[in-house]
Amino acid sequence: MKLAQIIKPMRTTFALIKERKTPPDRRVVFSPEKYAETKSKFPEGIYKVEFSDIRVFPDKQYQDQGFEVTNDVSDCDVLIGVKEVPIENLVPNKSYFFFSHTIKKQPYNRDLLRAILDKNITLYDHETIVNKEGFRLIGFGRYAGLVGAYNGFRALGLRDNLFNLPKVETLADLNAVKAELDKITLPNIKILLSGSGKVAHGAKEILDHLQIKQVTDAMYLTSQFTEPVYCMVDVMEYNKRTDGKVGDKWAFINDPTGYESNFMPYAKETDFFIAGHFYGNNAPYLFTRADAKHPDFRINLVADISCDVDGPVASTLRASTIAEPFYGYDAQSESEVAFNAPNAITVMAVDNLPCELPKDASEGFGDMFLEHVIPAFFNNDADGVLQRAKITENGKLTEAFAYLQRFVDGEE
């Protein structure tokens, strides 16, 4: 009697891919050290790296950790990137991780989603990697908050000739960013920070590093101070029910109809507004163009980290760039002016802030990806992380994302 042949299971092969979107993005999902830790924790996988001349970590650092760095990763099963992969570079019949910017029916990526379906690609979007309650498990939000708040203070210093903070992209890391902040002295201003998630807490980290005192909303709305202060507000502070009843945060998030903005009391007391909130569809605008015309509207500097163009923050006319991060908003003419124009609202609305801090952002992202995503490939997706994140499979949209079909078909 012959011994039964032992068939070894197929080993999943992962590859970190080169970022090809323009402008270049130097971030990567795993630093060399974190990728090595991944391999150590899950040695049953195979791990490769695609050559890249723009990645914040040079190829040699991955080679020094024992990884194969190659021009061709088409033999790998799971291709892991950050930004959208150009259509011509998509490899058919593979699994991909990247920010696809498709789940909100973004028209500029309709053809990308169509190509993913046509090429039988299984797409996992970093934005759809959530827990059972629907909360995101990974992201660059903290770093967007850190850089966005810093950029706001940089705008303040340049506009009012108070200090000259260097651009974040010229600094080595977060420690260097904080060291620059240690050199400045702030005027007596009131700062409002909206949000309660990773973005807002990243911004709060900057405010706390500057030793700006946090005050309650009651104190903020009723008192003047002789030193800089900030107040952190969530949706139930700057929205209220139209019927006069007490609002509920989760009810508001699920259905914001029946609510209106309660932001104006804050706008009358704020010099510098840091927008770190998540804005849901159909929620009330924080402040409108008409609100900004009000004689008591006090805000003259906005760091719009959320960056919803022509949306809930009226002064955000467009996204700005890392190269040119600031512009001005003239409330009376509702038009763009110079960032330091008299009576203008100075606006910082860079929409790719974590790119300015690629090393720290990549290291932080890798921590989360190793904790929440990689184990799912080796435990039969015990927590359902992969299943919830999967947008396409077998040339079709998954059930959770079937709402995108009309978008794909060009019907909306």
ABEGO torsion letter per residue (X at the ends): XBBBBBBBBBBBBBBBBBBABOBBBABBABBAAAAAAAAAABAABBBBBBBBAABABBAAAAAAAGBBBBABAAABABBBBABBBBAAABBBGBBBBBBAGAAAGBAAAAAAAAAAAAAGBBBBBAAABBBAAGBBABEAAAAAAAAAAAAAAAAAAAAAGABBBBBAAABABAAAAAAAAAABBBBBBBBBBBEABAAAAAAAAAAAAAGBBBBBAAAAAABBBABBBBBBBBAAAABBBAAGBBBBAAAAAABABGBBBAAAAAAAABABBBBABBBBBGBBBABBAAAAABAABABABBBBAAGBBGBABAABABBBBAABABBBBBAAAGBBBBAABBGBBBBBABAAAAAABAAAAAAAAAAAAAAAAAAAAAAGGAAGAAAAABABBGGBBBAAAAAAAAAAAGAX
